[in-house]
Amino acid sequence: MLLPYAPTSVALARRRLSADLAERGVFDSAVEDAILVVSELLSNALRHAHPLPSGQIMATWDWADDHLEVTVSDGGAATEPRAGRPALSSLGGRGLGIVEFLATRWGVRHDGEVTTVWAVLPAPVPVLEPQIRAPEMGILRECG
């Protein structure tokens, strides 16, 4: 999803991702983790990177096999995205640390001037037990 290079895009992506995962039946706790990760990736890109050549930023997600891959692509920055280790008194710098904690894995890809930060998270759905049906009873007839 292409988004304006603006802070309001974080809320747009959160709502869309939440709706998509809820529609698939993903557990609420996994939806909340995914929303937090997309928020952190977008906020980090908006704070530290340039927009794509189109002047926008891109967020994508792909759900398969009980896992979700979230990506955010931007026009790159002067520094490589990495998880920081801020002091307890620091007001920021925890975003990619949160991503690192919640994701099973995450990383950075470069394609020319486009930088993509990605994260893979568990996104399980409830397993529905097959309905167990009692064998149908035949109709008893009284013979007489």
Buried (B, 14 or more C-beta within 10 A) or exposed (E): EBBEBEEEBBEBBBEBBBEBBEEEEBBEEBBEBBBBBBBBBBBBBBEBBBBBEEEBBBBBBEBEEEBBBBBBBBBBBEEEBEBEEEEEEEEEEBBBBBBBEBBEEBEEEEEEEBBBBBBBBBBBEEEEEEEEEEEEEEEEEEEE
